Amino acid sequence: LVGPGRVTFYACVGKDAFADMLTARLESMGIEAKLQRHSEKSTGSCVILSGPSLGRSFVTCYGAAPELDVELLAQSLQSELERADEPVHIHLGGVYSYGPTLRQTL
């Protein structure tokens, strides 16, 4: 990530080593991690299989990702927009891993 501005990453993760690793990596890159921690589900993961005869295949375990709270996300984004003093870009990646309520809201 190069250039001015802030980057904030929103997600729902488990209470596990993968979530801790993700948090540390994001923070080391200067990205603010706003992670909801789910007590019963693990952090989601994805294995990407690729090769000349495979193309690209994804094997995904969504884990806690679909549990991202719609209201909490909306409140956080509204707060970000209100305090912004420059243009804001919101990228919603991995939409298929969102829960049905969040997908319908978007």
Secondary structure, 3 states (H helix, E strand, C coil): CCCCCCCEEEEEEECCHHHHHHHHHHHHCCCEEEEEEECCCCCCEEEEEEECCCEEEEEEECCCHHHCCHHHHHHHHHHHHHHCCCCCCCCCCCHHHCCHHHHHHC
